[in-house]
Amino acid sequence: MPGSNQAATPPLAIFAPTETSAATTRVSRWVIDTNDNGSLPFIIIDKKAATVFVYDAKGKPIGETPALLGITDGDDSTPGVGSKTLAELGPAEKTTPAGRFVARIGPASTGQKVLWVDYDTSVALHAVVTGNKKERRLERLLSPTTSDNRITYGCINVPAHFYAQSVQPIFEKTGGIVYVLPDKKALETVFPSLRGSRIAMQRVSF
């Protein structure tokens, strides 16, 4: 659920992971090999690694960045959560849902443009918001660990410069696909087409 008071963060100050998880590798190979993205740019969000990976329509990596995610582990949105205000959400409802989503750039209630991952549940990917200083969202993004990256109401927060350079320009015209990897469920449960995909399974071990 998008907020306000975005803040820019210096590009060189952001901690960036040096390794891609096996799950991210497997999903990216599957997407590229099967053209599951339908010739649209796509994003993979690895919740366990608290990392966002952006690819162009041909599967070429555009960039990656640490991200802030829903404060509660979980792979499903509570029914009706999109119609609630932030103040009405209970702790168990502050999750970033897993799955394959058709995403588009659009305005939030605050006026800024965000990438709507799942509009019905008010889950968007957008520049980090800093309205509540006690949440220390910028500091959490700068941290070299993932233990403090769970703080949002379900949205995905990324550095402002990353959103401006690597997300909005790529998805502005055509939209794209967002793949959110699960916290608890098996990959095949969230992405059934992965089941029995020999190519995707084989390339993880390369």
N, C-alpha and C positions, 0 to 999 in steps of 0.2 A: 504494500500500500504506500504509494508515493508520499513523500513529505516535502518540506520546504527547507530553505536556507542551505543550499548547496555550497560547497567550498572546493576550490581548486587545490590540488595537491601536486607538489613538484614531481615530475616523472621519475627522476633518478632516485628519489627517496623511497619509492615503493618497493617492498620486498617481492621478488618474483621467484616462484619455485623453479628448480632446475630439472625436475623429473616429472614425467607424465605417468599417471597411474595406469595399471593394466586395464582397468575398466574404461578409462577415457580413450586409451589406444584402441581397445576393442570396438567401442562405439564409433569412433571416428573412421576406422577402417571399414566398418559395416556400412556407414552412411555413404562413404565415397564409392565403395565397390558396388553398392546396390542403387546408387543415385536416390537414396531415400529422401534427400533434401529437395528433389525435384528441380535441380538447377538454381536453387536459391542459396544465399549465404546462410550459414548456420552457426549456432553457438552450442558448446557443451559446457554444462555447469557441473563440476565435480564437487558435490556437497561435502564429502568426507575430507577433501583436500582444500575446501573453501577457495576454489579457483575457477575462473571463467576463461574459456578458450574460444576464440573467434576465428572463423574460417570464411573464405570467400566462396562463391558459388561452385568453384571447381575443387574445393577442398584444400586450398592453399592456406596455411596458417597465417592469420593477420596479426594476432597478438594474444597475450594471456596476462591475467592480472589476479591478485588476491581479491576476494569478495566477502561481503558481509551477508549473512543469510538469516532465515527465520530462527528465532531464539530457541524453539523446541524442535528436537529431532522428530522426523515423521515424513511420510511420503504421500499423504492424502490431505486434501483440504476438507474442512468440516462443511457439510451442506449449509448453504445460506451465509457463509462467512463473508461473501462479497457485498452483502447488503448491510453489514454492520459497520459502525464507526470504530476507529482505533480504540477508543475508550471502552467499547463493549466487548472487545475480544478477550477471551480467557486464555490462560497460558498454553493450553493444549491446542489452541487454534492458531498460534503464531508459528506456522510451519511453512516451509517452501516446498510445494508439492513436486513430486517426481513425475516424469513423463515426457511425451513428445508434444510440443505446442507450436501452433502456427502463430507467429508473433509479428506485430506491426508497430511502427512508431506512431504515437498519438499523444494528445494533450492529457495531462493529469488535472485534477481539480484545482491545483495550485497554479496552473498555467504553463509549467515547464513541459517539454517534450520528453516522453519516456518510451521505452520499448515494452509494450504490453505483452507479457508472456501469456497470461491467462486473465483476460479482462473480466470474465464472470466472477472470479474469486479475488479480483483486485491485486493480482500479483504482477509486478513489473520489474524490469531491470533498469536502473537509472543511476545517475551520479549520486555519490554519498551525500546524505543530509546531516547537518550538524546543529539543528535547532536545540536539541537537548544536550547541553555540554556534559552532563553527568554520564551520558552513554559513551563518551570518548570514541566516537566512531572513526575519526581520522587516526587516532592512536592505534586502534584495533587493526586498521588496514596496514599500518606501518609495522606491526608486530611480526616477527619471523615465525610465529607459531599459529596453529589453527584453533587453539583452545579458546580464544577470545573472539572468534569471528561470528558467533551466534548472538545477534542482538536485535535484528529487525522484526517487524510484524509479519514477515513472509516474503517481502520484496528482496531483490538482489541489489545490493549497493556496490558500486565500483568507483574507483577514483574518477574525479570529474574530467581530467584530461583524457583518460582512457575512453570514457563514454563519448566525449566530443570527437575524438580522433579515430577510434576503432569500432564504435558501435553505430552511432547515429548516421554517419555518412554512408555506411555500408547497407543499412537496413531502411534508410529513408524512402527510397523509391519503390522497392519491391517487397519489403518485409522479409521474413525468413523463417527458419525453423529453429526452435530451441529445445535441446535435449537436456533434461535435468536428471542427473543420475541419483539413484535412491540412497537413503541412509540405511534402511533396514531390509527392504525387499531385494529379491534376486534380480539381476539385470534382465533376465528372460521374462520375468513377471511384468516388469515395467515396459520392456520392449520385446514383445512376443516374437517378432521377426528375427531376433538374434538366435532363437532356439534352432539349433541344427545348421547354423551358418558356418560352414567349414572354413571359408576364407577368413572371416572375422576371428574365429578361434585360433587358426593357425598363425596368423600374423602377430598375435600378442606375444608369441615366444621368440620372435625374431630379434 
